Every structure is written in C-alpha cells, then in structure tokens.
Amino acid sequence: MEKRFLTVAEISQYLGFKPSAIRCWVRKGTIPFNKLNGGIRFDIEKIERWISHQARQSEISANN
C-alpha cells in the first residue's frame, strides 16, 4: 500500500525541488497541503491533481 501523506522532505524528493522551495510554496499557498498534528503533510492524490492542473495551465499559456 502506497503512503498517502508525505512530509516536506518526501514531497521535495518526489517533485525534484529543494525543501526550501516547497516551504516557500506552502507559505504562499501555491501547493496544496494539510497540517496534521502540527506538521505539514502533502496528500499525494491532491499533489497529482495539482501537477496535472499546472501542466494544463502551461499548455494554455504556450498556445496563446
């Protein structure tokens, strides 16, 4: 069974960005996240949808 909620370090590795970039996105509200037991966690399903949305936005911008 795949883990559903990831830590900053885990999502950083998954997305290929530094943890500091992930934390910056959290502060800005750019990336979907949850606070669980005082820690920041990322729902992998929401992250996958967010990535798809970002890709669609890029395609729309490129076509205009």
Number of C-alpha atoms within 10 A of each C-alpha: 3 5 7 11 17 16 15 20 14 14 20 17 12 11 12 10 12 13 17 12 12 19 16 12 14 16 10 9 10 12 16 15 20 13 9 10 7 7 9 15 20 20 16 18 11 15 16 11 12 15 14 12 12 12 12 12 11 11 11 10 9 8 6 5
